Each structure stands twice: as C-alpha cells, then as structure tokens.
Amino acid sequence: MTHTTTFAYDSSDDDDNFDIDECPLADITTSATVPTSGCPFHCHATAANHLADASIPFDMRRGYCANKATTVQLLADIGGDDKIREFCTRFYARAFLDHQLKPFFFIDDGATAHGGRLAAWIIQTMGGKVYGHHFWQPAHQFARYSDRRAPDVRGNNFTVVDSRVWMRVHFWAARECGLSAHQGFWDWYIQFIEHFIRFYSYYAVGYARADADWSASPNNLATYKANDYQMPDLTDESEDIHGTATGLAERCEA
C-alpha cells in the first residue's frame, strides 16, 4: 500500500469542500480491536512482537532517530507503518471531541487525513519511508492562529494544559490500538513524545509518562466522558502545575 502525504491549506477550505471517506477507526463507536480487513486506507496488521520485551535505546539527533536500523525494525514489529497511521487516526477522532483541543483544528478533512499527516512525520522521524511531505512548521503556525481559538489567546503558544491534554488523548489512542501491550515500543514512544512535546510546552516534558498512564484507568476515561470530554483536573489554575513540571523537566534534561 503506497501512501502519499501532502499538506496544503487554503483559507477558502471549508466543510463543504471535502468528500470525506474514513478509516473505521475514525468512528469512536467502533472498537479499535475489531478486525478491519476491509479498510481501504490501512492494513490493520497484527504485531509480530519480536521486540515486545526489548529495551529500545532512544537516540535522537537533529530531529531524527540516530539508530534508524533499530527504529525501522521496531516499526515493522508493531505491525508496520500503518499501525502508526491507525492510532493517529483514532487520536484525531477523539481529539475532535475534546474541548481543549478542538479549537486548534483549522481544516476539516477528517480524522484519517489528519492522522495520516501526523503519522507521516512520526514514521519519517523513525526512519521509515513516506512519499510526499508533512510540513510540520506551517501546520504548527496555523493551529496557533486558528480562527476557532478565542481572540484573546489566538496566536499564543500552546500551554502546559494544552500539551498535557494532547498527550493524554494521544496515548489513549495508542493504547486502544494495542500499542501499550508492546512494551518495547511503548517505553520508547513515551521518550519520543517527551522529547518533542517541549516544542509545544517545555513545562509539559516531565508529565509524559504520567499522561501515558492516565488512560490505563477506566475511572479516568469515564470521568472524562461524563465531563463532556473535558479534564477538570487540568486547568491553568491547577496547584503548582508549572512549578512541578519545571522541576521534572530539569531532571529530564540532566
């Protein structure tokens, strides 16, 4: 299956301009564990799990994995590049409902397309081959200046709360797609997100592992849904949210 990933944004784009066809995982009422062999987008392959118990070194240099041979092998072991596309599709399906995250989405072409763009960047960073390009910086800028953000915060950088909500929902989607069961990938990927989340909010760095664990609790998920896809424990007024994260981030840098 050949994937071409491009990103272009035109301010004239709106909901009526897209004929959206989706991966089944874009529907959150569809279990991520249900066989999806008829999906026209992704393979939904079973993980080989040869590296499930391995300790994969995290070695990032100049924005790419320095141990590319190992991370490419890791990609294959979890079920191939499409496994990344699948869980990123699920992530956006859930993120579109989240009150903290949805103001950042400036284009409406569905969870499969959004997921494909994010997945392309992850796959390329790990050393995989993706045809086309994902323009991360323009997407980052458009999200910050999204018309859906309140005027008083439009253009502001992402807060620690924005970043932590993003991580929780992101890791939840990965967990739904079975990736937490592959301990080799899971431990490596937490470090991957921990490394890159600093470009959104440096204060969020120290929370990556806790936010990966958040979705392991059915209670947390039930509370989140009952609160209309909001996380009341994460607010800008949360006790010591910045100070605690700063200390954790500094330890991560050491």
C-alpha positions in Angstrom: 0.0 0.0 0.0 1.6 3.3 -1.1 1.0 6.4 0.9 1.4 9.9 -0.4 1.2 12.6 2.3 1.0 16.3 1.4 -0.2 19.3 3.4 -1.6 22.4 1.9 -4.0 24.9 3.5 -6.2 27.4 1.7 -8.3 29.8 3.7 -11.2 29.1 1.4 -11.3 25.5 2.6 -14.5 24.7 4.5 -16.6 21.7 5.4 -18.4 21.6 2.1 -15.1 21.2 0.1 -14.4 17.7 1.3 -15.9 14.3 0.3 -14.7 12.5 3.4 -14.1 8.8 3.4 -12.6 7.4 6.6 -10.8 4.5 8.2 -13.2 2.6 10.6 -11.1 3.9 13.5 -12.3 7.4 12.8 -15.6 6.3 14.3 -15.1 6.2 18.1 -18.0 3.8 18.4 -16.0 1.2 16.5 -13.7 -0.8 18.8 -10.1 -0.5 17.8 -9.8 -4.3 18.4 -12.5 -5.2 15.9 -11.0 -6.7 12.7 -10.9 -4.0 9.9 -9.7 -6.1 7.0 -12.0 -4.1 4.6 -10.4 -0.7 5.4 -9.3 1.0 2.1 -6.7 3.1 4.0 -4.7 0.9 6.4 -3.6 -2.7 6.7 -4.5 -3.2 10.3 -1.8 -5.9 10.6 -1.1 -7.9 13.7 2.1 -7.1 15.6 5.0 -9.5 15.3 6.0 -8.8 18.9 9.6 -10.0 18.5 10.8 -6.8 20.2 7.9 -6.5 22.7 10.2 -7.1 25.7 13.2 -5.4 24.3 14.7 -2.2 25.6 15.0 0.1 22.6 17.6 2.9 23.1 16.2 6.4 22.5 18.8 8.3 20.4 17.5 11.4 18.7 19.9 13.7 16.7 18.9 16.7 14.6 15.3 15.7 14.7 15.7 12.1 13.5 16.4 8.8 15.1 20.2 8.1 15.1 19.6 4.4 15.5 17.5 4.2 12.4 18.0 0.5 11.7 16.6 -0.3 15.1 13.6 2.0 14.9 12.7 0.8 11.4 12.7 -2.7 12.8 10.6 -1.5 15.7 8.1 -0.1 13.2 7.8 -3.4 11.4 7.4 -5.2 14.7 4.4 -3.3 15.9 2.5 -4.1 12.6 4.2 -1.8 10.1 3.9 1.9 9.3 0.1 1.6 9.1 -0.1 0.9 12.8 1.1 4.5 13.3 -1.5 5.8 10.8 -4.2 3.8 12.5 -3.6 5.0 16.0 -3.1 8.6 14.8 -6.5 8.3 13.0 -8.0 7.2 16.3 -6.3 10.0 18.1 -7.8 12.7 15.9 -11.2 11.1 16.1 -11.1 11.6 19.9 -9.3 14.9 19.8 -12.0 16.4 17.6 -14.4 16.0 20.6 -12.1 17.4 23.2 -12.9 20.9 24.4 -9.3 21.9 25.0 -8.0 20.6 21.6 -10.7 21.2 19.0 -10.1 25.0 18.7 -6.7 24.2 17.2 -8.1 22.3 14.2 -8.2 24.7 11.3 -9.1 22.3 8.5 -11.9 19.8 8.3 -10.8 16.9 6.2 -11.4 14.1 8.8 -9.5 12.0 11.2 -8.0 9.8 8.6 -6.4 12.7 6.7 -5.2 14.4 9.9 -3.9 11.1 11.2 -2.0 10.5 8.0 -0.1 13.8 8.2 0.9 13.3 11.9 1.8 9.7 11.2 3.9 10.7 8.2 6.1 12.8 10.4 6.4 10.1 13.1 7.3 7.4 10.5 9.8 9.7 8.8 11.4 10.6 12.1 11.8 6.9 12.9 13.5 6.3 9.6 10.5 4.9 7.6 9.7 5.8 4.1 6.8 8.0 3.3 6.1 9.5 -0.2 5.3 13.2 0.0 6.0 15.7 2.7 4.5 16.7 6.0 5.1 20.4 6.6 5.2 20.5 10.4 6.0 24.2 10.9 3.2 25.7 8.8 0.7 23.3 10.5 2.0 24.4 13.9 1.5 28.0 13.0 -1.9 27.5 11.5 -3.0 25.7 14.7 -1.8 28.6 16.9 -3.6 31.1 14.8 -6.8 29.1 14.2 -9.9 31.2 13.9 -11.6 28.7 16.3 -9.4 29.9 19.2 -10.6 32.7 21.4 -9.4 36.1 20.2 -7.5 36.8 23.4 -5.4 33.6 23.1 -5.2 33.3 19.3 -1.5 33.2 18.2 -0.3 32.3 21.7 1.9 29.2 22.1 0.4 26.0 23.5 0.1 25.9 27.3 1.1 23.1 29.5 -2.6 22.2 29.8 -3.0 22.1 26.0 0.1 19.8 25.8 -0.9 17.5 28.6 -4.5 17.0 27.3 -2.9 16.3 23.9 -0.6 13.7 25.4 -3.4 12.0 27.4 -5.6 11.7 24.3 -2.7 10.7 22.1 -1.5 7.9 24.4 -5.1 6.8 24.9 -5.5 6.2 21.2 -2.2 4.3 21.0 -3.4 2.2 23.9 -6.7 1.5 22.2 -4.8 0.2 19.2 -2.8 -2.2 21.3 0.5 -0.4 21.4 0.8 -0.3 25.2 1.0 -4.1 25.1 4.2 -3.8 23.1 6.4 -2.7 26.0 9.4 -2.2 23.8 7.6 0.4 21.6 5.6 1.9 24.5 8.6 2.8 26.6 10.5 4.1 23.5 7.5 6.1 22.4 7.0 7.8 25.7 10.5 9.1 25.4 9.8 10.1 21.8 6.8 12.3 22.9 8.7 13.5 26.0 11.4 14.8 23.6 9.2 16.6 21.1 6.5 17.9 23.5 9.0 20.5 24.7 8.5 22.4 21.3 4.9 23.0 22.4 5.4 23.5 26.1 8.6 22.9 27.9 6.7 22.6 31.2 4.9 19.5 29.9 8.0 17.4 29.4 8.0 15.9 32.9 4.4 14.7 32.6 4.8 12.5 29.6 4.9 9.2 31.5 2.1 10.1 33.8 -0.1 11.2 30.9 0.7 7.9 29.1 -0.6 6.1 32.2 -3.7 8.2 32.5 -5.7 6.1 30.0 -4.9 2.9 31.8 -7.6 3.8 34.4 -11.2 3.1 33.3 -12.2 5.6 36.0 -10.3 8.4 34.3 -11.9 7.7 31.0 -15.4 7.5 32.5 -14.9 10.8 34.3 -13.6 12.4 31.1 -16.6 11.3 29.1 -19.0 12.3 31.9 -17.5 15.8 31.9 -18.3 16.2 28.2 -14.7 15.5 27.0 -13.1 17.9 29.5 -10.3 17.2 32.0 -11.2 19.2 35.1 -8.0 18.1 36.9 -6.0 20.0 34.3 -6.6 23.8 34.4 -4.3 26.8 34.3 -5.1 27.3 38.0 -4.1 23.7 38.9 -2.0 23.7 42.1 1.7 24.1 41.2 1.2 22.8 37.7 4.0 24.9 36.3 6.5 24.7 39.2 6.2 20.9 39.5 6.6 20.4 35.8 9.7 22.7 35.7 11.5 20.6 38.2 10.6 17.4 36.4 11.7 18.9 33.1 15.0 19.9 34.5 15.6 16.4 35.7 14.8 15.1 32.3 17.4 17.4 30.8 20.1 16.3 33.2 
